[in-house]
Amino acid sequence: MLKKAFQKASRARRHHGLFEKIIRHDLALADHLMKTLTQMKATLEAASAGVLVDKSQEYLGYAHLLRDQVERRVLKGETIPHDEKIFSVFEPHTRWISKGKAGTPVELGVPVSCH
């Protein structure tokens, strides 16, 4: 569902008015999915599924943050400060690494420091 929405938005980038319309639709879809996840979380809490509740709360927080960033960047034209950006939902410690090597000017990961 979300993958198709993403592909549709990617194709519409060339047509600014259409792109904004699709993004608004996708944000509404994200809102619906977040509401569904919130309802599912209540069911998990009732079933005492602690780990699942914790993970669902964590991902729901990321969903709200990313939704807000998309709205701010695409619809409002804001620039998202670097320290607010998330590069991986599954590995939150991932950072933007700029090595300056030819062919790989930018990488994502965790810098390894050698002393």
N, C-alpha and C positions, 0 to 999 in steps of 0.2 A: 504494500500500500504506500508506504513512505518512499520506497525506492522509485516507484513510478512517478510520484509527485516530484521527486528530485530531478529525474530525467526530463520531465516536462518543463520544469523551471529552467534547466540548463539549455534546452532548445530555444526557449523564449527569451533568453538574455538579449538577443539582438533587437527585440521589440520592447522598448522600455515600458510602455503602458501595459502590455500583455504580461510582462515579467512581474510588475507590481501586483497585478490582479492574481496571478498564479501564486505569488508569495503570500498574499493575504489569505488565499484559499488554503495554502499549506499550513499557515499559522493557525487557522481555524481547525484544521485537521489535527494538528499537534495539540491544541487545547482540548479537543475531544478525547484524544488518546491519553493525555495526562489526567483528565477527569476519570476515565475508565480505570487507569492505573491506581488512582487514589481510592476508588471504590474497591478494587481488588485488594489493596493494602489493608483496608478495613476487614475484609474477609480473612486475610492471612493473620491479622492480629487476633481475630476471634478464634482462629484455629491454633493459636500459640506457635506460629512458625517464625520464631525470632530472627533467624539468619535471613530468611526470605524478606521479612519486613524491613530489616536493616538495609539490605541491598536494594529493595524497591524504593525505599526512602532516598537512598544515595542517588540512584538513577533518576528519580523524579526531580531531585534538586538540580542535577545536570540538565535535565530537559527544560526546566523553567529558566535556567541561566542561558542556555543556548537559544531558546525561543526569544528571550529578551534581546540577546545580542543580534540575532537575525533581524528583528524588527528595528532595532536602533540603527544597524548598519545599512540595511537595504532600503527600508522605508523612510527613515528619518535622515539618512545621509551622514550619520555620526561615524567617527573613527573610534574603534574600540581600543582602549589602552592595552598595551602589551601584557601588563600584569593581570588583566582580567581574562585573557584568552585561555582557552582549554585546547590542548593539542591531542589529548587522548582521554576518552571517558573511562576506558578500561585500565589505563596506566596513568593516573593523574600526575605522577612525578615526572612525566615526559616534558622536556623543555625544547625550545628552539635553539639549535646549535648552528652557528655560522663558522665554518672552518676556513673558508676562503680558498679552498683547493679548486683547481680547474675542473669543470664538469660537475662538481657537487658543491655549489656555493652555499647551500642551506640543507641542513639535516635536522631530523627530529630524533630525540633520544635523551640519554642521561650522560652528561660529560663525565669522563673518567679522568681524575686528576692523578698524575704521577709525581711523586716528590723525589 
